[in-house]
Amino acid sequence: MTPAAARPDIVVADTVAALVETAAGSIRGLAADAIAARGRFRIALAGGSTPRALYPHLVGGIDWGRTDVFFGDERAVPPDDPQSNYRMARETLLAPAGVPEANVFRWQAESPDLDAAARDYEQALRARGAPPWVDLALLGLGPDGHTASLFPGTPALAVEDRLAVAVEVPQLATRRLTLTYPTLVGAKHVMFLVTGAEKRAALADVLRPGSTLPAARIIQRSAGVRILCDADAAQDINGAP
Ligand code: 6PG
């Protein structure tokens, strides 16, 4: 029986700028705590527009020499492709912060064998220690309730014995690589970054107790969930300003 998770901590910021400042301060604190406690901070970065706005604010204030950087998911493209989550993070955070290459765990998403790439990624996670596999999983939220590359109706939602998988995403007519529920639910902390009016319905839905959307399953099953959203995205949730 999965222990009932506490209701997530929901923070509504007036603007995206205020949201990323709040998120950056929270992440710097989590990094300092992890490094003080265990000598290492393991973060899984997210793709998407809100994380892209956040990353320049993380260049300073984190000991990147003692941080391991993973990615919650990746598109099946080479690392220099405009669609690559790795490329986005490299340009906005990893390069400006001088994160050592050895600390960055990139999905080999250009591989012709994505299943092998997922198995290799799982090994990289397992080689870095024991659960929780990451201290902080950063996640976005799609309008359909997807998060990472856990999309509604896809086989990845049923995976409980793997940390990372390759998955067909019919909605996008493509394959993706993604961390699975065991990895994301098992993260010590989960932080959703949700902005824009187009996310209003999805945010309200994933907070419904009976929601079966992918992001909802993480909110329902994780203990340390924080949702940072802007006023536009929060319009349909209780307590929104
Ligand atoms: C990706 C992300 C995906 C993203 C959401 C929200 O690879 O795109 O993993 O889950 O976080 O789609 O994206 P936006 O913040 O751009 O709306």
py3Dmol code that shows the C-alpha trace and the ligand (Angstrom):
import py3Dmol

protein = """\
ATOM      1  CA  MET A   1       0.000   0.000   0.000  1.00  0.00           C
ATOM      2  CA  THR A   2       1.580   3.267  -1.104  1.00  0.00           C
ATOM      3  CA  PRO A   3       1.701   5.605   1.895  1.00  0.00           C
ATOM      4  CA  ALA A   4      -0.613   8.533   1.469  1.00  0.00           C
ATOM      5  CA  ALA A   5       1.451  11.531   0.442  1.00  0.00           C
ATOM      6  CA  ALA A   6       0.870  14.854   2.096  1.00  0.00           C
ATOM      7  CA  ARG A   7      -0.895  17.477  -0.029  1.00  0.00           C
ATOM      8  CA  PRO A   8       1.747  19.217  -2.140  1.00  0.00           C
ATOM      9  CA  ASP A   9       3.111  22.582  -1.130  1.00  0.00           C
ATOM     10  CA  ILE A  10       1.664  25.026  -3.668  1.00  0.00           C
ATOM     11  CA  VAL A  11       3.342  28.394  -4.206  1.00  0.00           C
ATOM     12  CA  VAL A  12       1.605  30.911  -6.475  1.00  0.00           C
ATOM     13  CA  ALA A  13       3.869  33.669  -7.788  1.00  0.00           C
ATOM     14  CA  ASP A  14       2.522  36.816  -9.434  1.00  0.00           C
ATOM     15  CA  THR A  15       4.834  36.514 -12.444  1.00  0.00           C
ATOM     16  CA  VAL A  16       7.181  34.069 -14.101  1.00  0.00           C
ATOM     17  CA  ALA A  17      10.086  36.262 -12.975  1.00  0.00           C
ATOM     18  CA  ALA A  18       8.971  35.972  -9.346  1.00  0.00           C
ATOM     19  CA  LEU A  19       8.432  32.232  -9.775  1.00  0.00           C
ATOM     20  CA  VAL A  20      11.936  31.550 -11.077  1.00  0.00           C
ATOM     21  CA  GLU A  21      13.480  33.632  -8.293  1.00  0.00           C
ATOM     22  CA  THR A  22      11.541  31.614  -5.702  1.00  0.00           C
ATOM     23  CA  ALA A  23      12.430  28.348  -7.401  1.00  0.00           C
ATOM     24  CA  ALA A  24      16.116  29.255  -7.619  1.00  0.00           C
ATOM     25  CA  GLY A  25      16.266  30.131  -3.928  1.00  0.00           C
ATOM     26  CA  SER A  26      14.576  26.867  -2.992  1.00  0.00           C
ATOM     27  CA  ILE A  27      16.894  24.813  -5.203  1.00  0.00           C
ATOM     28  CA  ARG A  28      19.996  26.510  -3.819  1.00  0.00           C
ATOM     29  CA  GLY A  29      18.799  25.583  -0.339  1.00  0.00           C
ATOM     30  CA  LEU A  30      18.138  21.956  -1.280  1.00  0.00           C
ATOM     31  CA  ALA A  31      21.578  21.719  -2.882  1.00  0.00           C
ATOM     32  CA  ALA A  32      23.314  23.129   0.189  1.00  0.00           C
ATOM     33  CA  ASP A  33      21.396  20.757   2.473  1.00  0.00           C
ATOM     34  CA  ALA A  34      22.188  17.694   0.353  1.00  0.00           C
ATOM     35  CA  ILE A  35      25.862  18.542   0.089  1.00  0.00           C
ATOM     36  CA  ALA A  36      26.093  19.256   3.818  1.00  0.00           C
ATOM     37  CA  ALA A  37      24.365  15.974   4.639  1.00  0.00           C
ATOM     38  CA  ARG A  38      25.803  13.617   2.036  1.00  0.00           C
ATOM     39  CA  GLY A  39      28.533  15.520   0.209  1.00  0.00           C
ATOM     40  CA  ARG A  40      26.604  15.402  -3.056  1.00  0.00           C
ATOM     41  CA  PHE A  41      23.492  16.928  -4.692  1.00  0.00           C
ATOM     42  CA  ARG A  42      21.763  14.971  -7.444  1.00  0.00           C
ATOM     43  CA  ILE A  43      19.304  16.899  -9.593  1.00  0.00           C
ATOM     44  CA  ALA A  44      17.208  15.833 -12.571  1.00  0.00           C
ATOM     45  CA  LEU A  45      16.608  18.791 -14.896  1.00  0.00           C
ATOM     46  CA  ALA A  46      13.423  19.247 -16.906  1.00  0.00           C
ATOM     47  CA  GLY A  47      12.861  20.434 -20.439  1.00  0.00           C
ATOM     48  CA  GLY A  48      10.361  23.089 -21.425  1.00  0.00           C
ATOM     49  CA  SER A  49       9.919  26.836 -21.408  1.00  0.00           C
ATOM     50  CA  THR A  50       9.591  27.420 -17.657  1.00  0.00           C
ATOM     51  CA  PRO A  51      12.717  25.468 -16.753  1.00  0.00           C
ATOM     52  CA  ARG A  52      14.499  27.361 -19.552  1.00  0.00           C
ATOM     53  CA  ALA A  53      13.561  30.620 -17.794  1.00  0.00           C
ATOM     54  CA  LEU A  54      14.837  29.261 -14.476  1.00  0.00           C
ATOM     55  CA  TYR A  55      18.216  27.873 -15.456  1.00  0.00           C
ATOM     56  CA  PRO A  56      20.193  31.125 -15.824  1.00  0.00           C
ATOM     57  CA  HIS A  57      19.215  31.871 -12.196  1.00  0.00           C
ATOM     58  CA  LEU A  58      20.935  28.677 -11.052  1.00  0.00           C
ATOM     59  CA  VAL A  59      24.345  29.500 -12.524  1.00  0.00           C
ATOM     60  CA  GLY A  60      25.495  30.939  -9.191  1.00  0.00           C
ATOM     61  CA  GLY A  61      24.914  29.762  -5.638  1.00  0.00           C
ATOM     62  CA  ILE A  62      25.249  26.001  -6.176  1.00  0.00           C
ATOM     63  CA  ASP A  63      28.423  23.924  -5.695  1.00  0.00           C
ATOM     64  CA  TRP A  64      28.327  22.350  -9.168  1.00  0.00           C
ATOM     65  CA  GLY A  65      31.589  20.532  -8.440  1.00  0.00           C
ATOM     66  CA  ARG A  66      29.637  18.392  -5.975  1.00  0.00           C
ATOM     67  CA  THR A  67      26.464  18.122  -8.004  1.00  0.00           C
ATOM     68  CA  ASP A  68      25.395  15.338 -10.374  1.00  0.00           C
ATOM     69  CA  VAL A  69      23.127  16.536 -13.186  1.00  0.00           C
ATOM     70  CA  PHE A  70      20.624  14.141 -14.731  1.00  0.00           C
ATOM     71  CA  PHE A  71      17.707  14.829 -17.075  1.00  0.00           C
ATOM     72  CA  GLY A  72      14.128  13.787 -16.394  1.00  0.00           C
ATOM     73  CA  ASP A  73      13.633  13.035 -20.069  1.00  0.00           C
ATOM     74  CA  GLU A  74      15.060  13.608 -23.518  1.00  0.00           C
ATOM     75  CA  ARG A  75      13.894  13.748 -27.062  1.00  0.00           C
ATOM     76  CA  ALA A  76      15.307  11.212 -29.536  1.00  0.00           C
ATOM     77  CA  VAL A  77      17.645  13.738 -31.134  1.00  0.00           C
ATOM     78  CA  PRO A  78      21.379  14.483 -31.092  1.00  0.00           C
ATOM     79  CA  PRO A  79      22.745  16.736 -28.334  1.00  0.00           C
ATOM     80  CA  ASP A  80      23.124  19.711 -30.667  1.00  0.00           C
ATOM     81  CA  ASP A  81      19.558  19.519 -31.980  1.00  0.00           C
ATOM     82  CA  PRO A  82      17.325  22.529 -31.144  1.00  0.00           C
ATOM     83  CA  GLN A  83      14.836  20.047 -29.643  1.00  0.00           C
ATOM     84  CA  SER A  84      17.407  18.609 -27.228  1.00  0.00           C
ATOM     85  CA  ASN A  85      16.750  19.189 -23.518  1.00  0.00           C
ATOM     86  CA  TYR A  86      20.465  18.682 -22.956  1.00  0.00           C
ATOM     87  CA  ARG A  87      21.316  21.431 -25.456  1.00  0.00           C
ATOM     88  CA  MET A  88      18.887  23.811 -23.759  1.00  0.00           C
ATOM     89  CA  ALA A  89      20.391  23.099 -20.345  1.00  0.00           C
ATOM     90  CA  ARG A  90      23.952  23.334 -21.668  1.00  0.00           C
ATOM     91  CA  GLU A  91      23.310  26.769 -23.182  1.00  0.00           C
ATOM     92  CA  THR A  92      21.374  28.229 -20.223  1.00  0.00           C
ATOM     93  CA  LEU A  93      23.096  26.590 -17.252  1.00  0.00           C
ATOM     94  CA  LEU A  94      25.756  23.904 -17.678  1.00  0.00           C
ATOM     95  CA  ALA A  95      28.198  25.918 -19.783  1.00  0.00           C
ATOM     96  CA  PRO A  96      27.697  29.280 -18.019  1.00  0.00           C
ATOM     97  CA  ALA A  97      28.093  27.576 -14.605  1.00  0.00           C
ATOM     98  CA  GLY A  98      31.133  25.574 -15.727  1.00  0.00           C
ATOM     99  CA  VAL A  99      29.561  22.308 -14.570  1.00  0.00           C
ATOM    100  CA  PRO A 100      32.250  19.625 -14.954  1.00  0.00           C
ATOM    101  CA  GLU A 101      31.467  17.307 -17.872  1.00  0.00           C
ATOM    102  CA  ALA A 102      31.979  14.306 -15.570  1.00  0.00           C
ATOM    103  CA  ASN A 103      29.046  15.547 -13.460  1.00  0.00           C
ATOM    104  CA  VAL A 104      26.601  15.715 -16.375  1.00  0.00           C
ATOM    105  CA  PHE A 105      24.746  12.518 -17.282  1.00  0.00           C
ATOM    106  CA  ARG A 106      23.338  12.970 -20.762  1.00  0.00           C
ATOM    107  CA  TRP A 107      20.928  10.471 -22.316  1.00  0.00           C
ATOM    108  CA  GLN A 108      22.567   9.016 -25.443  1.00  0.00           C
ATOM    109  CA  ALA A 109      19.449  10.104 -27.291  1.00  0.00           C
ATOM    110  CA  GLU A 110      21.127  10.030 -30.681  1.00  0.00           C
ATOM    111  CA  SER A 111      21.553   6.268 -30.397  1.00  0.00           C
ATOM    112  CA  PRO A 112      19.776   4.075 -32.954  1.00  0.00           C
ATOM    113  CA  ASP A 113      18.989   1.778 -29.990  1.00  0.00           C
ATOM    114  CA  LEU A 114      17.009   3.880 -27.513  1.00  0.00           C
ATOM    115  CA  ASP A 115      16.218   0.872 -25.339  1.00  0.00           C
ATOM    116  CA  ALA A 116      19.945   0.352 -24.817  1.00  0.00           C
ATOM    117  CA  ALA A 117      20.345   4.081 -24.137  1.00  0.00           C
ATOM    118  CA  ALA A 118      17.656   3.833 -21.433  1.00  0.00           C
ATOM    119  CA  ARG A 119      19.372   0.821 -19.875  1.00  0.00           C
ATOM    120  CA  ASP A 120      22.670   2.705 -19.865  1.00  0.00           C
ATOM    121  CA  TYR A 121      20.982   5.678 -18.206  1.00  0.00           C
ATOM    122  CA  GLU A 122      19.544   3.463 -15.522  1.00  0.00           C
ATOM    123  CA  GLN A 123      23.015   2.103 -14.855  1.00  0.00           C
ATOM    124  CA  ALA A 124      24.376   5.640 -14.524  1.00  0.00           C
ATOM    125  CA  LEU A 125      21.717   6.388 -11.901  1.00  0.00           C
ATOM    126  CA  ARG A 126      22.358   3.174 -10.006  1.00  0.00           C
ATOM    127  CA  ALA A 127      26.131   3.708 -10.103  1.00  0.00           C
ATOM    128  CA  ARG A 128      25.765   7.041  -8.282  1.00  0.00           C
ATOM    129  CA  GLY A 129      24.420   5.545  -5.072  1.00  0.00           C
ATOM    130  CA  ALA A 130      21.241   4.208  -3.568  1.00  0.00           C
ATOM    131  CA  PRO A 131      17.639   5.474  -3.551  1.00  0.00           C
ATOM    132  CA  PRO A 132      16.527   8.218  -3.581  1.00  0.00           C
ATOM    133  CA  TRP A 133      18.138   8.241  -6.993  1.00  0.00           C
ATOM    134  CA  VAL A 134      17.866  12.014  -7.156  1.00  0.00           C
ATOM    135  CA  ASP A 135      17.600  14.611  -4.422  1.00  0.00           C
ATOM    136  CA  LEU A 136      15.495  16.900  -6.592  1.00  0.00           C
ATOM    137  CA  ALA A 137      13.420  16.129  -9.684  1.00  0.00           C
ATOM    138  CA  LEU A 138      12.478  19.291 -11.570  1.00  0.00           C
ATOM    139  CA  LEU A 139       9.345  18.736 -13.650  1.00  0.00           C
ATOM    140  CA  GLY A 140       7.168  20.705 -16.029  1.00  0.00           C
ATOM    141  CA  LEU A 141       3.493  20.058 -16.736  1.00  0.00           C
ATOM    142  CA  GLY A 142       1.996  19.663 -20.171  1.00  0.00           C
ATOM    143  CA  PRO A 143      -1.555  20.822 -21.005  1.00  0.00           C
ATOM    144  CA  ASP A 144      -2.496  17.121 -21.225  1.00  0.00           C
ATOM    145  CA  GLY A 145      -1.117  16.416 -17.758  1.00  0.00           C
ATOM    146  CA  HIS A 146       2.108  14.819 -18.951  1.00  0.00           C
ATOM    147  CA  THR A 147       5.343  15.366 -17.102  1.00  0.00           C
ATOM    148  CA  ALA A 148       8.867  14.431 -18.149  1.00  0.00           C
ATOM    149  CA  SER A 149       7.916  12.146 -21.048  1.00  0.00           C
ATOM    150  CA  LEU A 150       5.245  10.293 -19.112  1.00  0.00           C
ATOM    151  CA  PHE A 151       2.307  10.926 -21.437  1.00  0.00           C
ATOM    152  CA  PRO A 152      -1.307   9.803 -20.877  1.00  0.00           C
ATOM    153  CA  GLY A 153      -2.020   6.344 -22.228  1.00  0.00           C
ATOM    154  CA  THR A 154       1.598   5.343 -22.861  1.00  0.00           C
ATOM    155  CA  PRO A 155       3.280   2.126 -21.678  1.00  0.00           C
ATOM    156  CA  ALA A 156       5.809   4.023 -19.528  1.00  0.00           C
ATOM    157  CA  LEU A 157       3.025   4.700 -17.008  1.00  0.00           C
ATOM    158  CA  ALA A 158       2.879   1.011 -16.133  1.00  0.00           C
ATOM    159  CA  VAL A 159       6.634   0.578 -15.595  1.00  0.00           C
ATOM    160  CA  GLU A 160       7.496  -0.083 -11.969  1.00  0.00           C
ATOM    161  CA  ASP A 161      10.655  -2.173 -12.350  1.00  0.00           C
ATOM    162  CA  ARG A 162      12.852   0.235 -14.290  1.00  0.00           C
ATOM    163  CA  LEU A 163      14.346   3.652 -13.499  1.00  0.00           C
ATOM    164  CA  ALA A 164      14.514   4.808 -17.128  1.00  0.00           C
ATOM    165  CA  VAL A 165      12.826   3.707 -20.355  1.00  0.00           C
ATOM    166  CA  ALA A 166      12.423   4.518 -24.017  1.00  0.00           C
ATOM    167  CA  VAL A 167       8.785   5.026 -24.930  1.00  0.00           C
ATOM    168  CA  GLU A 168       6.636   5.548 -27.993  1.00  0.00           C
ATOM    169  CA  VAL A 169       4.595   8.757 -27.733  1.00  0.00           C
ATOM    170  CA  PRO A 170       1.786   8.487 -30.316  1.00  0.00           C
ATOM    171  CA  GLN A 171       0.549  11.998 -29.431  1.00  0.00           C
ATOM    172  CA  LEU A 172       3.818  13.335 -30.856  1.00  0.00           C
ATOM    173  CA  ALA A 173       4.453  10.524 -33.368  1.00  0.00           C
ATOM    174  CA  THR A 174       7.895  10.050 -31.864  1.00  0.00           C
ATOM    175  CA  ARG A 175       9.925   8.129 -29.303  1.00  0.00           C
ATOM    176  CA  ARG A 176      11.177   9.695 -26.091  1.00  0.00           C
ATOM    177  CA  LEU A 177      13.479   8.712 -23.230  1.00  0.00           C
ATOM    178  CA  THR A 178      12.151   9.266 -19.725  1.00  0.00           C
ATOM    179  CA  LEU A 179      12.683   8.563 -16.066  1.00  0.00           C
ATOM    180  CA  THR A 180       9.882   6.422 -14.694  1.00  0.00           C
ATOM    181  CA  TYR A 181       7.561   6.695 -11.723  1.00  0.00           C
ATOM    182  CA  PRO A 182       9.904   4.722  -9.431  1.00  0.00           C
ATOM    183  CA  THR A 183      12.647   7.286 -10.037  1.00  0.00           C
ATOM    184  CA  LEU A 184      10.483  10.404  -9.950  1.00  0.00           C
ATOM    185  CA  VAL A 185       8.157   9.351  -7.137  1.00  0.00           C
ATOM    186  CA  GLY A 186      11.246   8.171  -5.261  1.00  0.00           C
ATOM    187  CA  ALA A 187      13.015  11.519  -5.535  1.00  0.00           C
ATOM    188  CA  LYS A 188      13.673  13.162  -2.188  1.00  0.00           C
ATOM    189  CA  HIS A 189      12.043  16.337  -3.472  1.00  0.00           C
ATOM    190  CA  VAL A 190       9.893  17.004  -6.546  1.00  0.00           C
ATOM    191  CA  MET A 191       9.397  20.517  -7.867  1.00  0.00           C
ATOM    192  CA  PHE A 192       6.829  21.229 -10.575  1.00  0.00           C
ATOM    193  CA  LEU A 193       7.234  24.489 -12.506  1.00  0.00           C
ATOM    194  CA  VAL A 194       3.928  25.507 -14.101  1.00  0.00           C
ATOM    195  CA  THR A 195       3.246  28.786 -15.889  1.00  0.00           C
ATOM    196  CA  GLY A 196       0.739  30.181 -18.339  1.00  0.00           C
ATOM    197  CA  ALA A 197      -3.029  30.209 -18.736  1.00  0.00           C
ATOM    198  CA  GLU A 198      -2.795  27.200 -21.059  1.00  0.00           C
ATOM    199  CA  LYS A 199      -1.876  25.096 -18.005  1.00  0.00           C
ATOM    200  CA  ARG A 200      -4.862  26.197 -15.869  1.00  0.00           C
ATOM    201  CA  ALA A 201      -7.025  23.163 -16.590  1.00  0.00           C
ATOM    202  CA  ALA A 202      -4.208  20.639 -16.320  1.00  0.00           C
ATOM    203  CA  LEU A 203      -3.030  22.079 -13.000  1.00  0.00           C
ATOM    204  CA  ALA A 204      -6.538  21.978 -11.558  1.00  0.00           C
ATOM    205  CA  ASP A 205      -6.980  18.415 -12.823  1.00  0.00           C
ATOM    206  CA  VAL A 206      -3.718  16.986 -11.479  1.00  0.00           C
ATOM    207  CA  LEU A 207      -4.632  18.342  -8.035  1.00  0.00           C
ATOM    208  CA  ARG A 208      -7.964  16.511  -8.064  1.00  0.00           C
ATOM    209  CA  PRO A 209      -7.712  13.557  -5.613  1.00  0.00           C
ATOM    210  CA  GLY A 210      -8.948  11.060  -8.200  1.00  0.00           C
ATOM    211  CA  SER A 211      -6.930  12.348 -11.134  1.00  0.00           C
ATOM    212  CA  THR A 212      -5.150   9.667 -13.185  1.00  0.00           C
ATOM    213  CA  LEU A 213      -3.036  12.075 -15.226  1.00  0.00           C
ATOM    214  CA  PRO A 214       0.686  11.261 -15.229  1.00  0.00           C
ATOM    215  CA  ALA A 215       1.681  14.313 -13.164  1.00  0.00           C
ATOM    216  CA  ALA A 216      -1.131  13.554 -10.702  1.00  0.00           C
ATOM    217  CA  ARG A 217       0.294  10.084 -10.040  1.00  0.00           C
ATOM    218  CA  ILE A 218       3.542  11.701  -8.899  1.00  0.00           C
ATOM    219  CA  ILE A 219       1.747  14.287  -6.737  1.00  0.00           C
ATOM    220  CA  GLN A 220      -0.372  11.522  -5.153  1.00  0.00           C
ATOM    221  CA  ARG A 221       2.557   9.165  -4.525  1.00  0.00           C
ATOM    222  CA  SER A 222       5.406  11.510  -3.557  1.00  0.00           C
ATOM    223  CA  ALA A 223       6.014  12.945  -0.103  1.00  0.00           C
ATOM    224  CA  GLY A 224       8.062  16.041  -0.924  1.00  0.00           C
ATOM    225  CA  VAL A 225       6.192  17.770  -3.746  1.00  0.00           C
ATOM    226  CA  ARG A 226       6.295  21.508  -4.286  1.00  0.00           C
ATOM    227  CA  ILE A 227       4.333  23.106  -7.108  1.00  0.00           C
ATOM    228  CA  LEU A 228       5.466  26.559  -8.171  1.00  0.00           C
ATOM    229  CA  CYS A 229       3.009  28.227 -10.506  1.00  0.00           C
ATOM    230  CA  ASP A 230       2.291  31.703 -11.736  1.00  0.00           C
ATOM    231  CA  ALA A 231      -1.052  33.478 -11.311  1.00  0.00           C
ATOM    232  CA  ASP A 232      -2.133  32.642 -14.866  1.00  0.00           C
ATOM    233  CA  ALA A 233      -1.724  28.908 -14.331  1.00  0.00           C
ATOM    234  CA  ALA A 234      -3.268  29.021 -10.844  1.00  0.00           C
ATOM    235  CA  GLN A 235      -6.583  30.622 -11.872  1.00  0.00           C
ATOM    236  CA  ASP A 236      -8.605  27.417 -11.413  1.00  0.00           C
ATOM    237  CA  ILE A 237      -7.150  26.106  -8.163  1.00  0.00           C
ATOM    238  CA  ASN A 238      -8.449  26.823  -4.665  1.00  0.00           C
ATOM    239  CA  GLY A 239      -6.722  29.629  -2.936  1.00  0.00           C
ATOM    240  CA  ALA A 240      -5.508  31.222  -6.133  1.00  0.00           C
ATOM    241  CA  PRO A 241      -5.277  34.976  -5.700  1.00  0.00           C
TER     242      PRO A 241
END
"""
ligand_1 = """\
17
6PG
C 9.988 18.242 -22.309
C 9.592 18.198 -20.854
C 8.103 18.280 -20.768
C 7.801 19.717 -20.393
C 6.317 19.985 -20.438
C 6.030 21.460 -20.127
O 10.877 17.482 -22.714
O 9.431 19.099 -23.012
O 10.102 17.145 -20.213
O 7.558 17.415 -19.788
O 8.282 19.972 -19.069
O 5.868 19.669 -21.735
O 6.724 22.228 -21.081
P 6.530 23.838 -21.102
O 7.028 24.322 -19.760
O 7.373 24.303 -22.239
O 5.072 24.081 -21.296
"""
view = py3Dmol.view(width=600, height=400)
view.addModel(protein, "pdb")
view.setStyle({"model": 0}, {"cartoon": {"style": "trace"}})
view.addModel(ligand_1, "xyz")
view.setStyle({"model": 1}, {"stick": {}})
view.zoomTo()
view.show()
